[in-house]
């Protein structure tokens, strides 16, 4: 069996639409994202390195502020997924930051383990 996999830091949603477009275009089987956020930790706007990373700053948007990125990505990609939340803001109970793995519906994980180092 051959699988295509992508691992990427999503910068708390700053380039969410570009990332969604990229994943759809390349049709990955498994996608693993760092800095998946929700509540006050999710943001939009232009990332300070957008130009250096050859990203179009015009496509970054403040519409991503406050979004629950896990559910947003899951719904837009129609993938199944799991998230491990590693951080929360004490002043916003909806906030979190974590790592998420998304996979096509035909893939069935056998087990989930979280290893804290």
C-alpha positions in Angstrom: 0.0 0.0 0.0 1.3 3.5 -0.9 0.3 6.5 1.3 1.0 10.2 0.8 1.7 12.1 3.9 2.1 15.9 4.7 3.4 17.4 8.0 3.2 21.1 8.4 3.1 23.9 10.9 0.0 26.0 10.1 1.0 29.1 12.0 -2.3 29.2 14.0 -4.4 29.5 10.9 -2.8 32.5 9.2 -2.8 30.8 5.8 -5.7 28.5 6.3 -7.3 28.9 2.9 -4.0 28.3 1.1 -3.3 25.2 3.2 -6.7 23.8 2.5 -6.3 24.4 -1.2 -2.8 22.8 -1.2 -4.0 19.6 0.6 -7.0 19.3 -1.8 -4.8 19.8 -4.8 -2.3 17.1 -3.7 -4.9 14.7 -2.3 -2.8 13.5 0.7 -4.0 10.4 2.5 -2.7 11.6 5.9 -2.0 15.2 7.0 -0.4 16.2 10.3 -0.5 19.8 11.5 1.2 21.6 14.3 -0.2 24.8 15.9 -3.8 23.9 15.4 -5.6 26.4 17.5 -9.0 27.5 18.8 -10.5 30.5 20.5 -8.3 33.4 21.3 -5.2 31.5 20.2 -6.4 31.3 16.6 -5.5 34.2 14.4 -5.4 35.5 10.9 -3.7 38.4 9.4 -0.4 38.5 7.6 2.5 36.4 8.9 5.7 38.4 9.3 7.5 35.9 7.0 4.8 35.7 4.3 7.0 37.3 1.7 10.0 35.2 2.5 7.9 32.0 2.3 6.6 33.1 -1.1 3.0 33.2 0.3 0.5 35.8 -1.0 -0.1 38.0 2.0 -3.4 39.1 0.4 -4.8 35.6 1.0 -4.1 35.6 4.7 -7.1 36.8 6.5 -8.3 37.9 9.9 -11.5 35.9 9.3 -9.6 33.0 11.0 -9.4 34.8 14.3 -11.2 32.8 17.0 -11.9 29.8 14.7 -11.7 26.2 16.0 -9.2 25.2 13.4 -9.5 21.5 14.0 -13.2 21.4 13.1 -12.7 24.0 10.3 -10.1 21.9 8.6 -11.9 18.6 9.2 -15.1 20.0 7.6 -13.4 21.6 4.6 -11.3 18.6 3.8 -14.0 15.9 4.7 -11.3 14.0 6.5 -11.5 12.2 9.8 -9.1 13.4 12.5 -7.7 13.4 16.0 -6.3 16.3 18.0 -4.0 16.4 21.0 -4.4 19.8 22.8 -1.2 20.8 24.5 -1.9 24.3 25.7 -4.9 26.5 26.8 -5.3 30.2 27.7 -6.6 30.5 31.3 -8.7 33.5 30.4 -10.5 31.7 27.4 -11.8 28.2 28.0 -12.4 27.8 24.2 -8.8 28.4 23.5 -6.2 25.6 22.8 -3.1 24.8 20.8 -2.2 21.4 19.7 -1.2 18.9 17.0 -3.8 17.3 14.8 -3.7 14.3 12.4 -6.3 14.1 9.6 -6.8 11.1 7.4 -9.1 10.0 4.6 -12.3 8.2 5.7 -11.0 4.8 4.3 -8.1 4.8 6.7 -8.8 3.3 10.1 -6.3 4.0 13.0 -5.8 1.0 15.2 -4.7 3.0 18.3 -4.1 6.5 19.7 -1.3 7.2 22.2 -0.1 10.5 23.5 3.5 10.5 24.7 4.5 13.5 26.8 8.2 14.3 26.8 
